[in-house]
Amino acid sequence: MISQSEILKSKKRFNKVNIEISNICNLQCSFCPPVEREKKMMSIEIFKSVIEQVAPLTDQVTLHLMGDPLVHPKLAEFVGICEEHRVPIFLVTNGVLMSEVKTELLLNPIFRQVNFSLHSFHDNYGDRDPNQYLNKIFYFTERAFAERPELYINYRLWNLAEPLGTGKQNRSMLERVGKYFDFSFDQGIDVRRNKSVRIKNRLHLHFDTEFTWPAVDLPVLGEKGTCYGLTSHFGVLADGTVVPCCLDKEGKIPLGKVQESPITSILGSDRALQILTGFKKNKLVESLCQRCNYIQRFN
């Protein structure tokens, strides 16, 4: 196993590549629309090919676009491939499937950051007691404090469209996290101004507001705007389709397939370059982009 200090840290073309190892999730959150594509898990062969190609291009990879990475039965093998090619992992999970085995796996030094979406619990289980769920996440966090002090951990708590994090279920989660780590939160945290609060060591509580996922059947919001797609990141869906953005959940802007063309060729295709040129000129050339309200955050 390599050490954290051995992982490549040099600045590369992309900050992140979203590799969707599975479009299947064990939950169905209200803020995350259902996947209309065929349910699929990425093969070891495709994943290895993608990692080999993006290793020189990106600072890190995520293991999702849609779906939860912990669902994939070959996750340990994927982690091993990333470790072999020294590609750091930025993981996002709802955390429901955490176990002793998963804890050991996520403590691998190849993980740069692990995010737990705490808001997913009450969104799926209502008022059910979250103690058992949280205890698994707290256990991982304590292990990380002791064994991986350089690992960044985020507890994500979306406020589900409330400007202030004061909802009943949000307060419940805040109180439980605060009690465990002996940390006092302000009564109201304005997520419009402060999206992150450090709890302890490299553990942070991260807030955000809900947004509407873009879809081609939504009204056009405008033809002007820019995006970090193809500049800071791009995505690879479970079937190998390359997409320009982490919000193209249905592959409506397919740039090519990794089974058919090298990723560098796909990123240099006419369609990809037209999108990128449009962003630089504050112009949205794709129909999906014209219907994306997340773009408004960049104005």
Secondary structure as UniProt FT lines:
FT   HELIX           4..6
FT   STRAND          16..19
FT   TURN            30..31
FT   HELIX           44..54
FT   TURN            55..57
FT   STRAND          61..62
FT   HELIX           69..71
FT   TURN            73..74
FT   HELIX           75..84
FT   TURN            85..86
FT   STRAND          89..93
FT   TURN            96..97
FT   HELIX           100..106
FT   TURN            109..110
FT   STRAND          111..117
FT   HELIX           119..125
FT   TURN            126..127
FT   HELIX           131..147
FT   TURN            149..150
FT   STRAND          152..158
FT   TURN            160..161
FT   HELIX           168..181
FT   TURN            191..193
FT   STRAND          196..200
FT   TURN            201..202
FT   STRAND          203..208
FT   TURN            216..217
FT   TURN            230..232
FT   STRAND          233..236
FT   TURN            238..239
FT   STRAND          241..243
FT   TURN            246..247
FT   TURN            249..250
FT   STRAND          256..257
FT   TURN            258..260
FT   HELIX           263..267
FT   HELIX           270..280
FT   TURN            281..282
FT   TURN            287..288
FT   HELIX           289..291
FT   HELIX           294..298
//
